[in-house]
Amino acid sequence: MRAVFHKNFKKQFKKLRKNEQNKFNAQLAIFIENPFDPLLNNHPLQGKYESFRSINIGGNLRAIYEMAEKDIAYFIAIDTHNKLYSS
């Protein structure tokens, strides 16, 4: 599995605290090995993110991605649950 990052994701990532960035990097390593590892709570989304999936990073932090190709995950956003899913 390979991860690609949207420019919006990169902007959001830079705004995270260092420990949150480290948590994402740790979860990403797990994701690359096994995208459906139970630690990630990988699940499909509904509503405005209907064709996307989400993984838990830690606490209230989530990362949203879609499968661009069979082995390429395209991460589009990372933020708190409330900020990502509020209308």
PyMOL commands that set and color helices and strands:
alter all, ss='L'
color gray80, all
select helices_A, chain A and resi 7-15+18-33+38-40+47-49+81-85
alter helices_A, ss='H'
color red, helices_A
select strands_A, chain A and resi 2-5+43-44+53-58+61-69+72-80
alter strands_A, ss='S'
color yellow, strands_A
deselect
rebuild
show_as cartoon
